[in-house]
């Protein structure tokens, strides 16, 4: 008898050990090592070039790139962004849940060796097998629900990509206009220094009073402070752009950024309101994601309804006792007499209503965001047009003053004063252009679609790592 029992235990142990197909592999993480890899990131990375080419079809004319535009900056951000790494991991987790949902319940076996006490001293063996059979299409509903949730997570990945692109665009706009503003202030400072110098000469000659000299010197001091603040803004926006791309500030140092047409935002007339609203409803990823979540809730409700029907358990069995063989075929199921799954069905129905309300709220928010963004852009563009008219008038006045100086009908101080007025208007125009581009970015965010399609590469399917 002992030999029979040992044999049964050995066979059962071999069976259990053979069930493990996946082996655990440790993957330790070292925060200092991760930080070191972040500090080593570079836009000259050959891996970045290869990924941009293979995954996005972007073939750089040379490497390292001499100039970086919004498209190449966005692709680099897709490559380095830690937020996209998290979104990709979430998408992979959601895909794995489809596999989990499609798993069929495993059959179970039980082996019961035994021994009959003397005088017969017979060896007894029992073997039972249980095969669960799901009914009412439960497995299919689980797969449908997991599939919709996986699509929703994929859309969340695409939305994360758009968020990365939006941050890169916004910080690029801020940085480029910070550079332009600092250059413009330097030109204005040069004129202000010349103006203050001429005022000082006239004061020493007794031609003007002390308050006029004091005002000129105060203006010069204030402008120097403004320049220092503008130069600090250049460094701040440079660091913000690097952070938006997921690289250290040093990795962006020395790179030339270009944006042709940044000072020429599109006229509101080229953005019809009806087309903008339709584009928002059709393109917003959060609307599509809310729709997928609603479909997942729908499938989940179908699953809970199907669970009213009990599963079947098919259980053939075999017993050996006193030299006789006994074969049995058991058919078992839960009797749904005390519960018909009312609670989970009610919860699933409520969740479907919640998902439907969320979809409606999302669409409503999208339409409201679009109206608000369009109104803000129209106002910013109108302000830019007014400033441009002022700049044009002051430039004409400066040209007229220069002609009068050449004709000997006015002095240099008048020409420089006209130049200062024109420089102040130029700064105002830069501010208006900056605000117009910021508002245009908000409109693009409301649509989740670029106004200029060539400046927004789609998220490549292949992960960089």
C-alpha positions in Angstrom: 0.0 0.0 0.0 2.8 2.4 0.9 4.3 1.8 -2.6 1.0 2.7 -4.2 0.7 5.9 -2.1 4.2 6.9 -2.9 3.6 6.4 -6.6 0.5 8.6 -6.5 2.2 11.4 -4.6 5.2 11.3 -7.0 3.0 11.5 -10.1 0.9 14.3 -8.6 4.0 16.3 -7.7 5.4 15.9 -11.3 2.1 17.0 -12.7 2.0 20.1 -10.5 5.6 21.1 -11.2 5.0 20.8 -14.9 2.1 23.4 -14.8 4.5 26.4 -14.3 5.3 27.7 -17.8 6.4 31.2 -16.8 9.5 31.7 -14.7 9.9 34.8 -12.6 12.7 37.1 -13.6 13.6 39.9 -11.2 14.0 43.4 -12.5 15.5 45.6 -9.8 15.4 49.4 -10.1 18.1 51.7 -8.8 16.9 55.4 -8.5 20.5 56.7 -8.8 21.1 54.7 -12.0 17.8 56.0 -13.4 18.8 59.5 -12.6 22.2 59.0 -14.3 20.4 57.9 -17.5 18.2 61.0 -17.5 21.3 63.3 -17.1 22.9 61.5 -20.1 20.1 62.1 -22.5 21.1 64.0 -25.6 19.5 65.2 -28.8 22.6 63.9 -30.7 21.7 60.3 -29.6 22.0 58.0 -32.6 19.2 55.9 -31.2 16.9 58.9 -31.5 17.8 59.3 -35.1 17.2 55.6 -35.8 13.8 55.7 -34.0 12.7 58.8 -35.8 13.5 57.2 -39.1 12.1 53.7 -38.5 9.0 54.5 -36.4 8.0 58.0 -37.7 9.4 58.0 -41.2 11.4 61.2 -40.4 14.6 61.2 -42.3 16.9 64.0 -41.0 19.0 65.7 -43.7 22.1 65.4 -41.4 22.9 64.3 -37.9 23.2 65.9 -35.5 20.4 68.2 -36.7 21.6 71.8 -37.3 18.1 73.2 -36.7 15.2 71.9 -34.7 11.6 72.8 -35.6 8.3 71.9 -33.9 8.1 68.5 -35.7 11.6 67.3 -34.8 11.2 68.6 -31.2 7.9 66.8 -30.8 9.4 63.5 -32.1 12.3 63.9 -29.7 9.8 64.4 -26.9 7.9 61.3 -28.0 11.2 59.4 -27.7 12.2 60.8 -24.3 9.0 61.7 -22.5 8.5 59.7 -19.2 4.8 60.5 -19.3 4.5 58.5 -22.6 6.5 55.7 -21.0 3.8 55.5 -18.3 1.0 55.7 -20.9 2.6 52.9 -22.9 2.9 50.7 -19.8 -0.7 51.3 -19.0 -1.7 50.4 -22.6 0.3 47.2 -22.4 -1.4 46.4 -19.1 -4.8 46.9 -20.6 -3.9 44.7 -23.5 -2.9 41.9 -21.1 -6.3 42.2 -19.5 -7.9 41.0 -22.8 -5.8 37.8 -22.4 -7.0 37.5 -18.8 -10.6 38.0 -19.9 -10.3 35.3 -22.5 -8.9 32.7 -20.2 -11.1 29.6 -19.8 -11.5 28.1 -16.3 -9.2 25.2 -15.8 -10.6 21.8 -14.9 -9.8 20.4 -11.5 -8.7 16.9 -10.5 -8.6 15.2 -7.1 -6.9 12.0 -6.2 -7.9 10.3 -3.0 -5.8 7.1 -2.2 -6.9 5.3 1.0 -6.6 2.1 3.0 -9.2 -0.1 4.5 -8.4 -1.4 8.0 -8.0 -5.1 8.7 -9.2 -7.8 8.3 -9.6 -7.0 4.6 -6.7 -4.5 4.4 -7.7 -3.3 0.9 -6.1 -0.5 -1.0 -8.7 2.2 -2.0 -8.2 4.7 -4.8 -10.5 7.6 -5.8 -10.1 9.9 -8.8 -12.4 12.8 -9.6 -12.3 15.3 -12.5 -14.3 18.5 -12.7 -14.7 20.4 -16.0 -16.4 23.8 -15.6 -18.4 25.0 -18.6 -19.3 28.7 -18.9 -22.8 29.4 -20.2 -24.7 32.3 -21.8 -21.6 33.7 -23.6 -19.9 35.1 -20.4 -16.4 34.7 -21.8 -17.3 36.7 -24.9 -18.8 39.6 -22.9 -15.6 39.7 -20.7 -13.5 39.9 -23.8 -15.6 42.6 -25.3 -15.5 44.7 -22.1 -11.7 44.3 -21.8 -11.3 45.1 -25.5 -13.2 48.4 -25.2 -11.2 49.3 -22.0 -8.0 48.5 -23.9 -9.0 50.8 -26.8 -9.9 53.5 -24.2 -6.4 53.1 -22.7 -4.9 53.3 -26.2 -6.8 56.5 -26.8 -5.4 57.7 -23.4 -1.9 57.0 -24.8 -2.7 59.1 -27.9 -4.1 61.8 -25.6 -0.9 61.7 -23.6 1.1 62.1 -26.8 -1.0 65.2 -27.7 -0.4 66.6 -24.2 3.3 66.2 -24.8 3.1 67.9 -28.2 1.0 70.7 -26.6 3.6 71.3 -23.9 6.4 71.3 -26.5 4.5 73.8 -28.7 3.7 76.1 -25.8 7.2 76.1 -24.4 8.7 76.5 -27.8 6.5 79.5 -28.4 7.5 81.0 -25.0 11.2 80.4 -25.6 11.3 81.8 -29.2 9.4 84.9 -28.2 11.6 85.3 -25.1 14.6 85.4 -27.5 12.8 87.9 -29.8 11.8 90.1 -26.9 15.3 90.2 -25.4 16.8 91.1 -28.8 14.2 93.9 -29.2 14.9 95.3 -25.8 18.6 95.3 -26.5 17.9 97.4 -29.6 15.6 99.7 -27.6 18.3 100.0 -24.9 20.9 101.0 -27.5 18.5 103.8 -28.6 17.7 104.8 -25.1 21.4 105.1 -24.2 22.0 107.3 -27.2 18.9 109.3 -26.3 20.1 109.7 -22.6 23.5 110.7 -23.9 22.1 113.5 -26.0 19.8 114.7 -23.2 22.9 114.8 -20.9 24.8 117.0 -23.4 21.9 119.4 -23.7 21.5 119.6 -20.0 25.2 120.4 -19.6 24.8 123.1 -22.3 21.9 124.5 -20.3 19.3 123.8 -23.0 17.0 121.6 -20.9 16.0 121.3 -17.3 17.1 118.7 -14.7 13.7 116.9 -14.6 14.0 116.0 -18.3 17.5 114.6 -17.7 16.2 112.6 -14.7 13.3 111.2 -16.6 15.7 110.0 -19.4 18.0 108.4 -16.8 15.2 106.7 -15.0 13.9 105.3 -18.3 17.4 104.0 -19.1 17.7 102.3 -15.7 14.2 100.7 -16.0 15.0 99.4 -19.4 18.2 97.8 -18.2 16.3 96.0 -15.5 13.7 95.0 -18.1 16.5 93.5 -20.2 17.8 91.5 -17.2 14.4 90.2 -16.6 13.9 89.3 -20.3 17.3 87.5 -20.3 16.2 85.5 -17.2 13.0 84.6 -19.0 15.0 83.2 -21.9 16.8 80.8 -19.5 13.5 79.9 -17.7 11.7 79.1 -21.0 14.7 77.2 -22.3 14.6 75.0 -19.2 10.8 74.6 -19.5 11.2 73.4 -23.1 13.8 70.9 -22.1 11.6 69.6 -19.3 8.7 69.3 -21.7 10.9 67.1 -23.9 12.1 64.9 -21.1 15.8 65.9 -21.4 18.2 67.9 -19.2 18.6 71.6 -19.9 22.2 71.0 -21.0 21.0 68.7 -23.8 19.1 71.6 -25.5 22.0 74.1 -25.1 23.5 75.3 -28.4 20.6 73.9 -30.5 19.1 76.4 -33.0 15.3 76.4 -32.9 13.3 77.6 -35.9 9.7 78.3 -36.6 8.9 79.8 -40.0 5.8 81.9 -39.9 5.6 82.1 -36.1 4.9 85.8 -36.5 2.1 85.2 -39.0 -0.8 83.4 -37.2 -3.7 82.5 -39.5 -6.6 84.9 -39.8 -9.8 83.9 -37.9 -11.6 84.1 -41.3 -9.7 80.9 -42.3 -11.1 79.1 -39.3 -14.8 78.8 -39.8 -16.6 78.3 -36.4 -18.8 75.5 -37.7 -15.8 73.5 -39.1 -14.0 74.1 -35.8 -16.9 72.7 -33.7 -17.3 69.7 -36.0 -13.5 69.1 -35.9 -13.6 69.2 -32.1 -16.4 66.7 -31.7 -14.8 64.4 -34.3 -11.2 64.6 -33.3 -11.2 64.9 -29.5 -9.7 61.8 -28.1 -11.4 62.2 -24.7 -14.8 61.9 -26.5 -13.7 58.7 -28.3 -12.3 57.4 -25.0 -15.6 58.1 -23.2 -17.4 56.3 -25.9 -15.2 53.2 -25.5 -15.8 53.3 -21.7 -19.5 53.4 -22.4 -19.3 50.4 -24.6 -17.2 48.6 -22.0 -19.9 49.4 -19.4 -22.5 48.0 -21.9 -20.6 44.7 -22.2 -20.1 44.5 -18.5 -23.9 44.8 -18.0 -24.4 42.0 -20.6 -21.9 39.9 -18.6 -23.8 40.5 -15.3 -27.1 39.6 -17.0 -25.5 36.4 -18.4 -24.4 35.5 -14.9 -28.1 34.8 -14.0 -27.5 31.6 -15.8 -25.4 29.2 -13.7 -22.4 27.5 -15.1 -22.3 23.7 -15.5 -19.7 21.4 -13.9 -19.1 18.1 -15.6 -17.4 15.7 -13.3 -16.5 12.2 -14.3 -15.1 10.1 -11.5 -13.4 6.8 -10.8 -13.1 4.8 -7.7 -11.3 1.5 -6.9 -12.3 -0.4 -3.9 -11.9 -4.1 -2.9 -11.0 -5.1 -6.4 -14.1 -3.4 -7.9 -14.0 -0.5 -10.3 -16.6 2.3 -9.9 -17.2 4.9 -12.7 -19.5 7.8 -12.2 -20.5 10.8 -14.3 -21.6 13.8 -12.2 -23.4 16.9 -13.6 -23.6 19.8 -11.2 -24.7 23.4 -11.2 -25.6 26.2 -8.8 -29.4 26.5 -8.2 -30.4 30.2 -8.6 -33.2 30.1 -6.1 -32.0 32.6 -3.5 -30.2 35.1 -5.7 -30.5 36.0 -9.4 -27.5 38.3 -9.5 -29.8 41.3 -8.9 -27.1 43.4 -7.1 -24.3 43.2 -9.7 -26.8 43.8 -12.5 -28.1 46.9 -10.8 -24.5 48.1 -10.3 -23.6 47.5 -13.9 -26.8 49.3 -15.1 -25.9 52.3 -12.9 -22.3 52.2 -14.2 -23.6 52.3 -17.8 -25.8 55.3 -17.0 -22.8 57.0 -15.4 -20.7 56.3 -18.5 -23.4 57.7 -20.8 -23.7 60.8 -18.7 -19.9 61.2 -18.7 -19.9 60.9 -22.5 -22.5 63.7 -22.7 -20.6 65.8 -20.2 -17.3 65.3 -22.2 -19.0 66.4 -25.5 -20.5 69.4 -23.8 -17.1 70.4 -22.4 -15.5 70.0 -25.8 -18.0 72.3 -27.4 -17.6 74.9 -24.6 -13.8 74.7 -24.8 -14.0 75.3 -28.5 -16.2 78.3 -28.2 -14.0 79.8 -25.5 -10.8 79.1 -27.4 -12.2 80.6 -30.6 -13.3 83.7 -28.8 -9.9 84.1 -27.2 -8.1 83.7 -30.4 -10.3 86.2 -32.2 -9.7 88.7 -29.5 -5.9 88.1 -29.6 -5.8 88.4 -33.4 -7.8 91.6 -33.3 -5.4 93.0 -30.8 -2.5 92.1 -33.0 -4.1 93.8 -36.0 -4.5 97.0 -33.9 -0.9 96.9 -32.7 0.3 96.3 -36.3 -1.5 99.5 -37.4 0.2 101.4 -34.7 3.6 100.0 -35.6 3.1 100.9 -39.2 2.2 104.5 -38.3 5.2 104.9 -36.0 7.6 103.4 -38.6 6.3 106.0 -41.1 6.9 108.8 -38.5 10.4 107.5 -38.0 11.1 107.4 -41.7 9.7 111.0 -42.0 12.0 112.1 -39.2 15.0 110.6 -40.9 14.2 112.4 -44.1 13.8 115.7 -42.2 17.2 115.1 -40.6 18.8 114.4 -43.9 17.3 117.7 -45.2 18.6 119.5 -42.2 15.2 120.4 -40.9 15.4 118.5 -37.6 18.0 117.2 -35.2 19.3 113.7 -34.2 17.4 113.8 -30.9 14.1 113.9 -32.7 15.0 111.0 -34.9 16.1 108.9 -31.9 13.0 109.8 -30.0 10.9 108.6 -33.0 13.0 105.4 -33.1 12.3 104.8 -29.4 8.6 105.2 -30.0 8.8 102.7 -32.9 10.8 100.2 -30.7 8.2 100.4 -27.9 5.5 99.6 -30.5 7.7 96.7 -31.9 7.8 95.2 -28.4 4.0 95.6 -28.1 3.7 93.8 -31.4 5.9 90.9 -30.2 3.7 90.6 -27.1 0.6 90.6 -29.3 2.1 88.0 -31.6 3.1 85.9 -28.6 -0.4 86.1 -27.2 -1.9 85.2 -30.6 0.3 82.1 -30.8 -0.6 81.1 -27.2 -4.3 81.5 -28.0 -3.8 79.5 -31.2 -2.3 76.7 -29.2 -5.3 76.7 -26.9 -7.6 76.4 -29.9 -5.5 73.5 -31.1 -5.8 71.9 -27.7 -9.6 72.4 -27.9 -9.6 70.6 -31.2 -6.8 68.2 -30.3 -5.7 68.8 -33.9 -3.0 71.1 -35.3 -4.1 74.1 -37.2 -1.0 73.5 -39.4 -1.1 69.7 -39.9 2.6 69.4 -40.8 3.6 70.6 -37.3 2.1 67.6 -35.5 3.5 64.2 -36.2 1.3 61.3 -35.1 2.5 59.1 -32.2 4.6 56.3 -33.7 3.3 52.8 -33.0 6.7 51.4 -32.1 7.9 52.2 -28.6 11.4 53.8 -28.4 12.4 51.4 -25.6 
